[in-house]
């Protein structure tokens, strides 16, 4: 879905939508039962992966430093051709809730790798009696679709706006 630019006086306003999901463990288990095994290795996200990841949704944007992440967070990285390709990680933890962050390296997008990294993190969450939490921008179609495949259901749509400077003449 493309952001919706809206004219407002001398500025442009872009409207986005944040979506919160609720987790349905039964739907997740049904998905998990049909998820084919991957030939790629899934490893616990370590200091090197933490420090070298690039992207928009990466652990170092959510944790003070690698030591903090390794002590209080968790992540799982799918290694494709021996290189980190997709990482699902704890972006935030509050009580028994673990918010999922997911980043797939640009050249590996569309290969359906993220579902395996996310499944590893959701499995970890369930084994540790944590509730997995997902939210994303509606405009992030990949994340929105993946959430639903993994058993998350959209529950709340929250609009928010970005103000752009007026064009210079």
Backbone as a chain_set.jsonl record, in Angstrom:
{"seq": "XXXXXXXXXXXXXXXXXXXXXXXXXXXXXXXXXXXXXXXXXXXXXXXXXXXXXXXXXXXXXXXXXXXXXXXXXXXXXXXXXXXXXXXXXXXXXXXXXXXXXXXXXXXXXXXXXXXXXXXXXXXXXXXXXXXXXXXXXXXXXXXXXXXXXXXXXXXXXXXXXXXXXXXXX", "coords": {"N": [[0.848, -1.17, 0.0], [0.543, 2.216, -0.792], [1.733, 5.247, 0.676], [-0.525, 7.928, 1.484], [-0.506, 10.939, 0.126], [-1.619, 14.061, 1.307], [-2.862, 17.217, 0.599], [-2.262, 20.128, 2.507], [-2.741, 23.253, 3.414], [0.184, 25.096, 2.987], [1.902, 23.052, 3.134], [2.82, 19.6, 2.627], [1.183, 16.673, 3.591], [1.693, 13.437, 4.683], [-0.104, 10.565, 5.148], [0.103, 7.785, 7.208], [-0.406, 4.416, 8.398], [-0.367, 2.74, 11.402], [-0.324, -0.581, 12.46], [-1.53, -2.693, 14.921], [-1.271, -5.988, 16.158], [-2.856, -9.012, 17.338], [-1.905, -12.09, 18.836], [-2.543, -15.341, 17.722], [-2.271, -18.344, 18.914], [-3.146, -20.86, 18.106], [-3.572, -20.577, 15.333], [-0.951, -20.014, 14.644], [0.332, -22.448, 15.274], [-0.854, -24.108, 13.387], [0.15, -22.973, 11.03], [2.889, -23.398, 11.508], [3.076, -26.157, 11.429], [2.903, -26.626, 8.744], [5.068, -25.396, 7.671], [7.775, -25.689, 5.605], [10.854, -27.469, 6.127], [13.925, -25.715, 6.371], [16.909, -25.505, 4.48], [18.787, -23.809, 5.199], [20.848, -22.54, 7.838], [19.79, -21.7, 11.103], [20.702, -19.457, 13.49], [21.452, -18.347, 16.83], [21.272, -14.908, 17.359], [24.241, -13.22, 17.487], [26.962, -11.286, 18.959], [28.551, -10.346, 16.784], [26.771, -10.43, 14.586], [24.836, -8.646, 15.578], [26.363, -6.238, 15.689], [27.088, -5.834, 13.035], [24.867, -5.755, 11.409], [22.858, -4.206, 8.937], [20.242, -1.98, 8.012], [16.778, -1.028, 8.402], [15.129, -1.876, 10.506], [16.671, -2.974, 12.951], [18.523, -4.687, 15.554], [20.398, -2.933, 16.921], [19.206, -0.46, 16.892], [17.325, -0.611, 18.806], [18.402, -1.458, 21.184], [20.756, -0.538, 23.709], [23.412, -1.421, 23.402], [25.447, -4.19, 22.213], [26.044, -5.919, 24.373], [23.955, -5.414, 26.187], [21.767, -6.255, 24.63], [22.42, -8.999, 24.274], [22.271, -9.877, 26.889], [19.645, -9.229, 27.833], [17.902, -9.468, 25.7], [16.951, -11.267, 22.71], [17.559, -13.008, 19.676], [17.144, -14.461, 16.412], [18.872, -15.599, 13.634], [18.735, -16.24, 10.227], [20.95, -17.918, 8.251], [22.016, -17.606, 5.045], [23.624, -19.079, 2.41], [25.839, -18.981, 4.052], [25.826, -16.422, 5.066], [24.427, -13.767, 7.08], [21.016, -13.424, 6.561], [18.332, -12.954, 7.274], [16.907, -11.63, 10.162], [15.145, -12.14, 13.107], [14.134, -10.574, 16.006], [14.014, -9.67, 19.502], [12.592, -6.711, 19.934], [11.634, -5.207, 21.946], [10.841, -5.707, 25.335], [8.347, -6.274, 27.634], [7.33, -7.138, 30.667], [5.737, -10.131, 30.27], [5.552, -9.918, 27.57], [6.905, -9.946, 24.307], [8.115, -8.005, 21.881], [8.338, -8.322, 18.428], [10.918, -7.71, 16.139], [11.891, -7.505, 12.772], [14.197, -8.013, 10.186], [15.242, -8.282, 6.902], [17.924, -8.788, 4.774], [18.351, -6.738, 1.952], [18.952, -7.993, -0.624], [18.004, -10.541, -0.21], [15.315, -10.455, 0.09], [11.93, -11.43, -0.534], [12.378, -14.097, -0.796], [11.236, -15.678, 1.045], [12.46, -16.12, 3.491], [12.306, -14.853, 5.953], [10.166, -15.878, 7.383], [11.098, -18.209, 8.556], [13.078, -17.325, 10.368], [11.453, -15.763, 12.011], [9.692, -17.731, 12.966], [11.435, -19.221, 14.543], [11.928, -17.368, 16.598], [9.343, -16.981, 17.601], [8.78, -19.584, 18.462], [10.708, -19.757, 20.497], [9.675, -17.763, 22.182], [7.179, -18.871, 22.957], [8.042, -21.232, 24.212], [9.229, -20.107, 26.414], [7.168, -19.013, 27.763], [6.3, -16.495, 26.896], [4.503, -13.816, 25.386], [4.277, -13.328, 22.008], [4.507, -10.269, 20.216], [3.349, -8.156, 17.611], [3.711, -5.431, 15.446], [3.31, -3.099, 12.799], [3.843, -0.871, 9.998], [1.038, -0.335, 7.958], [1.616, 0.135, 5.366], [3.878, -1.325, 4.916], [3.862, -3.87, 3.262], [4.988, -6.462, 3.112], [5.705, -7.126, 5.79], [3.194, -6.906, 6.974], [1.698, -8.935, 5.673], [3.273, -11.179, 6.357], [2.999, -11.234, 9.156], [0.314, -12.025, 9.42], [0.391, -14.579, 8.259], [1.883, -15.872, 10.187], [0.142, -16.164, 12.258], [-0.802, -13.876, 13.485], [-3.286, -11.427, 14.085], [-4.744, -8.528, 12.7], [-5.641, -5.883, 14.848], [-5.863, -3.236, 15.597], [-5.872, -0.131, 14.006], [-3.957, 2.618, 13.51], [-3.82, 5.889, 12.584], [-1.148, 8.011, 11.504], [0.931, 10.906, 10.869], [3.113, 12.482, 8.528], [4.784, 15.446, 8.115], [5.74, 17.291, 5.357], [8.142, 19.525, 4.076], [7.218, 22.494, 2.308], [7.392, 22.674, -1.298], [10.205, 24.329, -2.764], [10.193, 27.384, -4.533]], "CA": [[0.0, 0.0, 0.0], [1.328, 3.432, -0.917], [1.273, 6.336, 1.546], [-1.518, 8.803, 0.877], [-0.204, 12.366, 0.336], [-2.789, 14.914, 1.426], [-2.468, 18.635, 0.607], [-2.745, 20.856, 3.672], [-2.188, 24.594, 3.332], [1.389, 25.211, 2.165], [2.734, 21.864, 3.35], [2.224, 18.326, 2.242], [1.034, 15.758, 4.708], [1.568, 12.049, 4.266], [-0.761, 9.776, 6.161], [0.479, 6.384, 7.32], [-1.222, 3.7, 9.366], [0.313, 1.748, 12.241], [-1.238, -1.688, 12.748], [-1.206, -3.581, 16.038], [-1.825, -7.325, 15.95], [-2.911, -9.929, 18.476], [-1.35, -13.388, 18.461], [-3.421, -16.499, 17.834], [-1.351, -19.486, 18.992], [-3.702, -21.975, 17.324], [-3.257, -20.303, 13.927], [0.498, -20.159, 14.478], [0.675, -23.869, 15.263], [-1.279, -24.644, 12.083], [1.152, -22.516, 10.065], [4.179, -24.028, 11.83], [2.998, -27.555, 10.993], [3.033, -26.685, 7.284], [6.284, -24.693, 7.256], [8.783, -26.674, 5.194], [12.188, -27.327, 6.727], [14.853, -24.936, 5.564], [18.276, -26.037, 4.421], [19.627, -22.766, 5.776], [21.058, -22.64, 9.276], [19.261, -20.613, 11.934], [21.583, -19.333, 14.649], [21.133, -17.293, 17.793], [21.917, -13.662, 16.963], [25.386, -12.998, 18.371], [27.555, -9.941, 18.977], [28.998, -9.978, 15.438], [25.575, -10.124, 13.785], [24.286, -7.418, 16.156], [27.176, -5.079, 15.352], [27.291, -5.666, 11.593], [23.61, -5.677, 10.665], [22.413, -2.934, 8.369], [18.828, -1.998, 7.671], [15.91, -0.063, 9.071], [14.641, -2.478, 11.743], [17.781, -3.82, 13.397], [18.621, -4.648, 17.019], [21.141, -1.824, 17.527], [18.334, 0.707, 17.01], [16.399, -0.86, 19.902], [19.162, -1.815, 22.374], [21.886, 0.373, 23.931], [24.659, -2.008, 22.897], [25.379, -5.639, 22.041], [26.034, -6.573, 25.682], [22.595, -5.264, 26.696], [20.919, -7.138, 23.816], [22.739, -10.398, 24.551], [21.862, -10.182, 28.262], [18.211, -9.068, 28.068], [17.134, -9.688, 24.48], [17.219, -12.512, 21.997], [17.273, -12.945, 18.251], [17.516, -15.617, 15.605], [19.287, -15.169, 12.304], [18.839, -17.265, 9.197], [22.181, -17.776, 7.466], [21.822, -18.092, 3.681], [24.952, -19.113, 1.784], [26.817, -18.642, 5.077], [25.757, -15.004, 5.437], [23.146, -13.391, 7.698], [20.048, -12.989, 5.551], [17.111, -12.463, 7.91], [16.995, -11.694, 11.618], [13.982, -11.814, 13.933], [14.713, -10.288, 17.313], [13.225, -8.979, 20.507], [12.787, -5.268, 19.829], [11.253, -4.637, 23.229], [10.212, -6.687, 26.21], [7.631, -5.685, 28.765], [6.721, -8.25, 31.389], [5.717, -11.389, 29.507], [5.369, -9.618, 26.148], [8.127, -9.788, 23.534], [7.789, -7.424, 20.581], [9.199, -8.856, 17.371], [11.475, -6.897, 15.066], [12.37, -8.394, 11.708], [14.905, -7.345, 9.079], [15.829, -9.161, 5.895], [18.866, -8.089, 3.903], [17.675, -6.378, 0.703], [19.097, -8.947, -1.735], [17.341, -11.8, 0.126], [13.873, -10.248, 0.24], [11.095, -12.14, -1.497], [12.777, -15.511, -0.839], [10.474, -16.323, 2.111], [13.389, -16.515, 4.544], [11.924, -14.233, 7.227], [9.212, -16.723, 8.115], [11.856, -19.174, 9.353], [13.678, -16.6, 11.494], [10.347, -15.391, 12.913], [9.194, -18.946, 13.617], [12.386, -19.559, 15.614], [11.71, -16.44, 17.71], [8.03, -17.272, 18.195], [8.952, -20.835, 19.209], [11.431, -19.374, 21.716], [8.729, -17.023, 23.035], [6.2, -19.796, 23.517], [8.757, -22.122, 25.14], [9.565, -19.323, 27.605], [5.907, -18.443, 28.258], [6.214, -15.091, 26.506], [3.528, -13.533, 24.335], [4.866, -12.569, 20.901], [3.747, -9.075, 19.844], [3.736, -7.67, 16.282], [3.086, -4.226, 14.909], [4.045, -2.603, 11.63], [3.088, 0.066, 9.176], [0.183, -0.974, 6.965], [2.283, 0.322, 4.074], [4.913, -2.35, 4.817], [3.037, -5.004, 2.858], [5.652, -7.715, 3.437], [5.56, -7.368, 7.224], [1.769, -7.068, 7.244], [1.312, -10.279, 5.213], [3.992, -12.17, 7.15], [2.363, -11.296, 10.475], [-0.91, -12.816, 9.322], [0.776, -15.982, 8.023], [2.426, -16.398, 11.434], [-0.912, -16.289, 13.258], [-1.173, -12.595, 14.082], [-4.475, -10.835, 13.475], [-4.808, -7.081, 12.917], [-6.669, -5.514, 15.833], [-5.976, -1.792, 15.775], [-5.272, 0.661, 12.935], [-3.735, 3.948, 14.081], [-3.219, 6.799, 11.602], [-0.183, 9.025, 11.93], [1.194, 11.805, 9.754], [4.439, 13.077, 8.317], [4.707, 16.748, 7.462], [6.847, 17.563, 4.439], [8.341, 20.955, 3.783], [6.642, 22.881, 1.007], [8.402, 22.757, -2.354], [10.797, 25.668, -2.941], [10.002, 27.877, -5.9]], "C": [[0.891, 1.23, 0.0], [0.812, 4.493, 0.035], [0.364, 7.283, 0.781], [-1.167, 10.266, 1.124], [-1.5, 13.177, 0.342], [-2.311, 16.36, 1.469], [-3.068, 19.309, 1.832], [-2.019, 22.182, 3.705], [-0.931, 24.582, 2.467], [2.322, 24.017, 2.358], [2.038, 20.641, 2.761], [2.225, 17.434, 3.475], [0.919, 14.351, 4.13], [0.968, 11.281, 5.429], [-0.272, 8.329, 6.068], [-0.46, 5.725, 8.326], [-0.355, 2.675, 10.085], [-0.71, 0.68, 12.588], [-0.69, -2.485, 13.934], [-1.934, -4.898, 15.799], [-1.966, -8.037, 17.291], [-2.477, -11.301, 17.962], [-2.362, -14.492, 18.715], [-2.534, -17.745, 17.76], [-1.843, -20.667, 18.165], [-3.389, -21.793, 15.83], [-1.756, -20.454, 13.668], [0.88, -21.632, 14.391], [0.278, -24.521, 13.937], [-0.285, -24.234, 11.0], [2.459, -23.272, 10.265], [4.218, -25.472, 11.343], [3.199, -27.692, 9.488], [4.31, -26.011, 6.772], [7.342, -25.726, 6.855], [10.111, -26.414, 5.904], [13.046, -26.502, 5.78], [16.217, -25.618, 5.573], [19.255, -25.033, 5.008], [19.73, -22.966, 7.284], [20.428, -21.44, 9.973], [20.08, -20.609, 13.217], [21.054, -18.258, 15.587], [21.913, -16.048, 17.367], [23.015, -13.341, 17.978], [25.9, -11.562, 18.248], [27.942, -9.477, 17.567], [27.81, -9.607, 14.545], [24.969, -8.811, 14.262], [25.042, -6.194, 15.635], [27.251, -4.809, 13.849], [26.007, -5.571, 10.773], [23.356, -4.279, 10.147], [20.945, -3.079, 7.995], [18.081, -0.967, 8.492], [15.444, -0.587, 10.426], [15.7, -3.478, 12.203], [17.98, -3.653, 14.896], [19.346, -3.425, 17.589], [20.337, -0.526, 17.585], [17.373, 0.579, 18.195], [17.098, -1.139, 21.23], [20.375, -0.908, 22.477], [23.161, -0.127, 23.272], [24.485, -3.519, 22.834], [25.279, -6.359, 23.381], [24.633, -6.544, 26.286], [21.655, -6.215, 25.951], [21.158, -8.605, 24.18], [22.304, -10.82, 25.956], [20.335, -10.216, 28.397], [17.326, -9.318, 26.854], [17.448, -11.049, 23.89], [16.896, -12.278, 20.523], [17.714, -14.225, 17.581], [17.759, -15.147, 14.181], [19.375, -16.365, 11.374], [20.063, -16.946, 8.35], [21.946, -18.408, 6.097], [23.158, -17.982, 2.962], [26.027, -18.646, 2.766], [26.807, -17.201, 5.535], [24.425, -14.701, 6.11], [22.199, -12.827, 6.644], [18.797, -12.376, 6.171], [17.225, -12.67, 9.41], [15.672, -11.272, 12.245], [14.514, -11.66, 15.349], [13.703, -9.633, 18.234], [13.555, -7.492, 20.397], [12.503, -4.585, 21.165], [10.619, -5.751, 24.049], [9.6, -5.955, 27.385], [6.899, -6.813, 29.473], [6.862, -9.529, 30.586], [5.487, -11.165, 28.008], [6.72, -9.364, 25.485], [7.739, -9.252, 22.157], [8.833, -7.857, 19.552], [9.621, -7.759, 16.413], [12.007, -7.86, 14.021], [13.031, -7.558, 10.614], [15.492, -8.428, 8.184], [16.715, -8.315, 5.003], [18.212, -7.927, 2.518], [17.77, -7.473, -0.375], [18.432, -10.296, -1.459], [15.832, -11.652, 0.289], [13.12, -10.972, -0.872], [11.426, -13.621, -1.59], [12.104, -16.321, 0.275], [11.371, -16.834, 3.237], [12.943, -16.016, 5.914], [10.992, -15.119, 8.036], [9.935, -17.737, 8.998], [12.5, -18.503, 10.574], [12.594, -16.222, 12.509], [9.818, -16.612, 13.653], [10.127, -19.355, 14.758], [12.171, -18.661, 16.828], [10.362, -16.692, 18.385], [8.105, -18.571, 18.995], [9.652, -20.56, 20.545], [10.471, -18.688, 22.695], [7.767, -17.983, 23.723], [6.847, -20.75, 24.528], [9.071, -21.425, 26.463], [8.365, -18.575, 28.177], [5.821, -16.934, 28.058], [5.173, -14.944, 25.404], [4.221, -12.756, 23.22], [3.926, -11.428, 20.48], [4.272, -8.585, 18.496], [2.998, -6.378, 16.011], [3.932, -3.781, 13.727], [3.212, -1.516, 10.959], [2.253, -0.738, 8.182], [0.853, -0.926, 5.592], [3.437, -0.669, 3.873], [4.21, -3.674, 4.525], [3.667, -6.34, 3.221], [5.48, -8.082, 4.897], [4.101, -7.646, 7.578], [1.3, -8.471, 6.859], [1.98, -11.366, 6.058], [3.358, -12.332, 8.533], [1.139, -12.2, 10.428], [-0.613, -14.291, 9.059], [1.226, -16.642, 9.317], [1.398, -16.474, 12.562], [-1.283, -15.007, 13.973], [-2.379, -12.038, 13.334], [-4.503, -9.343, 13.761], [-5.952, -6.734, 13.871], [-6.886, -4.01, 15.936], [-5.215, -1.083, 14.657], [-5.186, 2.107, 13.409], [-3.107, 4.856, 13.017], [-2.168, 7.696, 12.254], [0.305, 9.747, 10.684], [2.644, 12.267, 9.723], [4.229, 14.38, 7.562], [5.941, 16.933, 6.6], [6.944, 19.052, 4.22], [7.73, 21.271, 2.435], [7.752, 22.943, -0.051], [8.92, 24.205, -2.483], [10.58, 26.105, -4.378], [11.156, 28.718, -6.366]], "O": [[1.89, 1.275, 0.719], [-0.399, 4.641, 0.201], [0.48, 7.417, -0.437], [-1.477, 10.803, 2.187], [-2.364, 12.996, -0.517], [-1.451, 16.703, 2.28], [-4.234, 19.093, 2.16], [-0.823, 22.237, 3.99], [-0.971, 24.108, 1.332], [3.417, 23.987, 1.795], [0.847, 20.656, 2.448], [3.154, 17.452, 4.283], [0.144, 14.109, 3.204], [1.468, 11.34, 6.552], [-0.241, 7.736, 4.991], [-1.217, 6.405, 9.019], [0.306, 1.849, 9.454], [-1.837, 0.996, 12.968], [0.47, -2.895, 13.938], [-3.062, -4.921, 15.306], [-1.279, -7.704, 18.257], [-2.665, -11.623, 16.788], [-2.962, -14.568, 19.787], [-2.103, -18.147, 16.68], [-1.037, -21.396, 17.587], [-2.99, -22.74, 15.152], [-1.34, -20.95, 12.621], [1.666, -22.02, 13.527], [0.992, -25.384, 13.427], [0.083, -25.046, 10.151], [3.067, -23.733, 9.299], [5.258, -25.957, 10.898], [3.615, -28.746, 9.007], [4.598, -26.052, 5.576], [7.755, -26.543, 7.678], [10.44, -25.274, 6.235], [12.911, -26.581, 4.559], [16.614, -26.23, 6.565], [20.409, -25.363, 5.28], [18.816, -23.493, 7.919], [20.519, -20.309, 9.495], [20.149, -21.606, 13.936], [20.302, -17.373, 15.178], [23.098, -16.141, 17.048], [22.752, -13.207, 19.173], [25.335, -10.742, 17.524], [27.682, -8.33, 17.203], [27.842, -8.6, 13.838], [24.626, -7.954, 13.447], [24.427, -5.225, 15.191], [27.457, -3.667, 13.439], [26.06, -5.331, 9.567], [23.609, -3.291, 10.836], [20.474, -4.177, 7.699], [18.678, -0.143, 9.184], [15.372, 0.174, 11.391], [15.634, -4.666, 11.887], [17.65, -2.607, 15.456], [18.951, -2.923, 18.641], [20.746, 0.417, 18.262], [16.688, 1.539, 18.548], [16.47, -1.068, 22.286], [20.965, -0.541, 21.461], [23.9, 0.644, 22.659], [23.502, -4.063, 23.338], [24.51, -7.311, 23.513], [24.176, -7.544, 26.838], [20.841, -6.899, 26.572], [20.207, -9.364, 24.37], [22.003, -11.991, 26.186], [19.791, -11.135, 29.009], [16.104, -9.372, 26.989], [18.128, -11.87, 24.504], [16.057, -11.445, 20.184], [18.541, -14.973, 18.103], [16.965, -14.404, 13.604], [20.007, -17.373, 11.691], [20.193, -15.85, 7.805], [21.703, -19.611, 6.001], [23.754, -16.906, 2.914], [27.001, -18.002, 2.374], [27.674, -16.788, 6.306], [23.405, -15.297, 5.764], [22.533, -11.881, 5.93], [18.263, -11.394, 5.657], [17.594, -13.749, 9.874], [15.145, -10.197, 11.958], [15.257, -12.513, 15.836], [12.676, -9.114, 17.796], [14.662, -7.068, 20.728], [13.058, -3.53, 21.472], [9.943, -6.627, 23.511], [10.242, -5.133, 28.039], [5.95, -7.379, 28.93], [7.97, -9.956, 30.263], [5.252, -12.119, 27.266], [7.568, -8.657, 26.029], [7.112, -9.954, 21.364], [10.039, -7.766, 19.783], [8.797, -6.979, 15.935], [12.522, -8.924, 14.364], [12.498, -6.538, 10.178], [16.147, -9.359, 8.65], [16.306, -7.253, 4.532], [17.603, -8.858, 1.991], [16.755, -7.833, -0.972], [18.305, -11.114, -2.37], [15.145, -12.627, 0.595], [13.608, -11.105, -1.994], [10.816, -14.336, -2.384], [12.375, -17.513, 0.428], [11.078, -17.855, 3.859], [13.175, -16.681, 6.923], [11.038, -15.099, 9.266], [9.442, -18.086, 10.071], [12.469, -19.05, 11.676], [12.796, -16.346, 13.717], [9.526, -16.532, 14.846], [9.667, -19.784, 15.817], [12.224, -19.133, 17.963], [10.258, -16.622, 19.609], [7.552, -18.652, 20.092], [9.239, -21.066, 21.588], [10.46, -18.997, 23.887], [7.568, -17.909, 24.936], [6.266, -21.039, 25.574], [9.168, -22.074, 27.505], [8.512, -17.638, 28.962], [5.342, -16.199, 28.921], [4.989, -15.848, 24.588], [4.703, -11.647, 23.449], [2.711, -11.607, 20.4], [5.479, -8.592, 18.255], [1.811, -6.247, 16.308], [5.13, -4.058, 13.669], [2.054, -1.281, 11.303], [2.735, -1.725, 7.628], [0.681, -1.825, 4.768], [3.918, -0.824, 2.75], [3.993, -4.488, 5.421], [2.953, -7.268, 3.602], [5.147, -9.224, 5.215], [3.811, -8.525, 8.39], [0.589, -9.122, 7.625], [1.342, -12.35, 6.43], [3.202, -13.453, 9.017], [0.954, -13.046, 11.303], [-1.304, -15.161, 9.589], [0.983, -17.83, 9.528], [1.743, -16.81, 13.695], [-2.006, -15.042, 14.969], [-2.482, -12.16, 12.113], [-4.313, -8.919, 14.901], [-7.074, -7.22, 13.725], [-7.966, -3.56, 16.317], [-4.054, -1.397, 14.393], [-6.204, 2.745, 13.677], [-1.976, 4.615, 12.595], [-2.298, 8.085, 13.415], [0.116, 9.262, 9.569], [3.297, 12.419, 10.756], [3.584, 14.415, 6.514], [7.064, 16.751, 7.07], [5.933, 19.753, 4.184], [7.719, 20.435, 1.531], [8.906, 23.23, 0.267], [8.166, 25.165, -2.33], [10.753, 25.327, -5.317], [11.146, 29.207, -7.496]]}, "num_chains": 1, "name": "protein.A"}
